[in-house]
Amino acid sequence: MAIELSCPNGQTVLFLDTDSASVTQPILDSDSHFLAWVPDGQSIYLKIDSLGAASVVRAYTNGKQDLVPVSEFAYDLAASVNPSEFTFTLSRGLGQGSEIHLGERNGRTSRLLYADQSNYISFARFSPDGTQIAFIKIPDTQIPFTVGELWLINRDGSDARKLADADAGHGYAANWSPDGKRIAFVVRENPEDKSADQLSNSLISNLYTVDKQSGALTQITQLEEGRAETPSWSPDGNTLAFNMVINDKMEVRLADLVTGEIRSLMAESACCAAWMRK
């Protein structure tokens, strides 16, 4: 397990071995920020020295490290099922839009897949078979809470298309179902409320899924106040775990996609549920 901590000298990422409970720190001489696990579970991508000579490294659980030769302006990275392939997204500053690239041969070569001059391309995620990439477009603006768009693109950059409007204010990644047929994501329900552009307590959002082929939307939660956040699929694809926030109280709930039942996971305040896969 990778754990990112906020420390006096910046962010630090640790490896936690869940069998032995031993902890190791892959980067010792700089700040480090978690970007993505490689699907084989043997290494992660980290952005290091963000305020200095920023770079991306691949850190292995055995202590080995490789420098990944991508742009210092990269802010998001997603690993493919191919262990030597990933996407990275970069922007050169506010008002300059963003680009998503495919890094191949561990980043030694790369090619532009898509560029947008008006939005930040964020939270790119490969489909389970690695053939498509879902991402969120976030308007290139200083407004803190905005409405964005969920997009889909083929691995080679072809057939870029919008699937749905999506919440863009909190940084919620879309999440592929295990079979790759559906995508779970967050939708802001009150885009006309200008107070919700500035105040998180004014936001109303729900979880939806979209069928990638037909574009059909299915609403999962029915909140009329508060927010549903961070959907996470169970390995069998029948359940979504998510956060629910109402009146500043956060809890984890489970949505059964077969029966439609939604229940609390526990009575105490909690957040950020994730399914363990072994």
N, C-alpha and C positions, 0 to 999 in steps of 0.2 A: 504494500500500500504506500502511496506517495502522500505526504502530509506537508502542506505549506503553512509556515508559521510567520507571524509578524514579530520581528525582533528589533532591538534598538538601532541596529545598523542596516535595517531593511528586511525584505522577505527572505526566508530560508526554506528550502525543501529538504525533507528527510525521507529515507526509506524505512518503513516498518515491516519487518518480517512477521506475518500474522501467526506463523507456527511457533517461532522461538521467542517472539516479542523483542528481538534485538533491533536496535536503531542505528542507522548509519547516515552520514551526511555527505552526499556526493560532491557538493561544491563548498569549499571551505574559505576561499579567499575573496568572495564576492557575494552580492545579493543574488538570489535565484528565484525564478518564477516558473511554476509548473505550466506546461503547454499541453502535453498529450502523452499517454502511454502508447508504446508500440504494441500492436495486438498480441504478440507472442509473450508479453508480460516480462520480458528480460531487460527492457530499457525504457527510458522516458526522454522526451524532449524538454529542455529548459531554456528560458531566456535569462542571460546573466549580465551583470554589470549594466543595468538599464540606464543609469545616470552617468555612465562613463563611456567606455568603448563597448557598446552593446553588441552581443552576439548570441547565437543559438548553439547549444551543445546537445549531444545525445549521451546521456549518462546511463551506464549499464549497472545492473544490480551487483555485478561482480567487481565493481570499482573502476572499470575501464571507462574512458571518455573519448568522444570524437567531436571535433569542431564541425558544425554543419554550415557550409558556405552559402548562406542566404543573406538577404539585405538586412542591415541593422534596423530598418524601419518596419520589419515584420512584427506584427502584434498578435497574430493568431496562427495556430498550426494544427492540422488534423492529420493523423496517421492513417494510412491505407492498410488493407489486409496484406498487401505486398510490403514486406518489412523494409524495403529500400526506397519507398515512395511515400510522399505526403503532399498536402497542400499547405501553402503559407500565404497569408494576406498581409498587405502592407499599405501604408498611407504616409505621405510626406508632410502631412499637417492639415489643420482645419481649413476647409474650403478647397481642398485639392482631391477629394474623393479617395478612391481606393482601388486596389487590384488584387486578384487572386491568381496565384501561380501554382503549377504542379512541379514539385521537386522530384527529380528522378536520380537514380544511382546515388542515394544518400545525399542529395542536394548538389552533387557535382555538376548536374545540368538542370535547367528549369525552363519552363515555357509559360507564357501568359495564357490563362484560360478566359478571363473576363475582367473588364474594367468598368467602373462607374464613377462619373465625375461629380455626382450629387449625393452619394451615399457611402457609408462605411459598410463594406462586406464583412460580416461577422459570424462567428460560430459555425464555420463550415464543418460539415460532418459527412463522411463517406457512408454510402449504403452498405449493408452487411456484405454484399458481394463485391464491393469496390468499384462498381461501374458508374455510379452517380454520386452527386454531391448536393446536399441541401445546405442552404445558408440563409441568414437573416440580413436584409438590407436595413440599415439604421440611417435615418437622414443625417447628413453632414451639417449639424446645427448645434448650438449651445443650449437648446431647450433640453432640460434633464429627462423628461418623460415624453416620449413621442410614439407615434404609430409607424411601424415599418412594414416590411413585406417578407414573406417566406418564398424563397426561390429554389428551383431545382435546375441542375445542369449536368450534362454527361461528363464523364471523366476526361474526355478529350476537348471539352469546352463547347461542344455543340448543343443545340436545342435548349438554350437558356430560357426558362419560362417562370412566370409568377404563379404560385399556387394559391396564395391567400394573403390577406392583411394579417399582421402579427404585432404583438406588443414588442416595442423596441427600446423601452425606457430602462429596463432592469438588467438586460443582458441575459436573456433566457435562450439557451440553445434549443433548436428543434431536435427531436429524438426519434430515430428510426425504430420501427418495430423489428423484432428479431427476424421475421421472414422478409423484411424489406418492402412490404406492400403498403404500409401506412407510416405516417409521420405524426407524432404528437407535438403540439406547440401551444403557446399562450397567445390569447387574443384579448386586446383591450376592448371593453364593451362600451366605454363612454368617451369616444374620441372627440365629441363636441364640447365636452366640459373643459374649459380652459384652465380651471384651477387644478385639474389633474395633470396638466402639463408641468406644473411646478411642485405639487404636493403629493407625496406617495400615498398619504391617507385618503386622498380623493379618488385614487385609481380603483376601477372595477375591472377584473379580468377573469377569464375562464379558460379551461383546457378544452382543446378541440383535437380531433385527428382528421387527417386528409388522406384520401386514397390517391396514391401517386399517379395512377393510370387515369382514373375518371375525374379526379379533382373534387369528388364528393366530400363534403364536410360533415363531421359528426360532432355535436357538442357533448362533452363528457360531464362537465360540472355546470351548475345552474346558479351560481352566486349572483345576487343582486346588490351585494356590498362586499368590500374586501377583495382579496386577490387569491387566485390559484396560481401556483408557480412550479417550476422545475419538474416536469413530468419525467418519470423513469419507468421503463418497461420491465416487467417480470420476464425471465428467460422463456417462459412458454407463450408470451404475448397476450395473456388473458387479463392482466392487471396493470394498472398504472399507479405508482406511488407518487405523491406530490405534496408540496407545502400548501397550507391554507393560512392566510393572514387576515384576521378581522379584528379591528380595534386594537391593533398592535400586538395581538396574541397570535403566535404562530404554532401550528401543529401539523403533524404528518397524517395524511389520510390515504386510503387505498380505494381505488375505483375498480370494481369488477366489471370488465367490459362485456362479459357474457350476460350477467343478470342485471347490470345497471346499478347495483348496490354500491354506495359509498359509505365507508365507515372510518372512524378514527383508529389509528394504529396504537395510540396510547393516550392516557389522559393528561400527561405532563406536556409542557411546552417542548417542542422539538422541531428540528428542521432537517432538510437535506438527506432524505432517505435514498439509498442506492442498493441495487441488487448485487450480491456477491456471485461471481461466476468462477467455478473451479472445474 
